[in-house]
Amino acid sequence: MKAAHSENYVPWHQDATYFGLAPFEHVTAWVALTPSRPESGCVRVIPGSHHNDQLAHFDNHNDPLTMLSRGQKLADAIREEDAVNLVLEPGDVSLHHTLTVHSSRTNRSDDWRIGVGISYIPASVRHIGPTRLSATLARGTDRFSHFDHEAAPQAELDAAALGVHADSQSRYWQAASGITEMRHIH
Ligand SMILES: O=C(O)CCC(=O)C(=O)O
């Protein structure tokens, strides 16, 4: 969520850096709830960058404007002229691979820019850290049991579902701080 005229931005990064998933078979569906355009700070991607391997990142904890939890950003500069804006209207969705280099700028518009990122993985993908994560089975059968299954919400703002979400988030943050295998990448 970026408020109107917010100075917050998302630095260039690959999601793979901080999800701790293996192998890198992970796609994020970014669902626009408001218009998402260059002036409001839409997501920008470097086409074809998912053919790269994991690139070096570093954490910048001293940037109050970054929207990423650890201020993660690519160590090497990106050629800004190669970037493509993912311009979306409410209800539109873009898909980016976990190795796609992407970012977003500040919101210079008079309205909110709001989107929801939904991470999709095949059930065969696992989390490499010690924390057991939860996930929602979107379709098919889970033959791998790498994740605890989240119960589906039964109603709008269902208290039980909010509890499931809080538990899922808490496991995610715990996992993100304990992925020793990922540290050398930063
Ligand atoms: O919402 C944004 O501006 C960035 C989103 C992002 O980095 C992601 O969905 O992976």
The ligand as an ORCA input file, in Angstrom:
! r2SCAN-3c Opt
* xyz 0 1
  O       4.204     -3.547     -4.412
  C       5.310     -3.217     -4.821
  O       5.550     -2.065     -5.172
  C       6.419     -4.226     -4.918
  C       5.896     -5.620     -4.887
  C       6.936     -6.669     -4.794
  O       8.100     -6.439     -4.618
  C       6.480     -8.048     -4.923
  O       5.271     -8.296     -5.050
  O       7.328     -8.950     -4.911
*
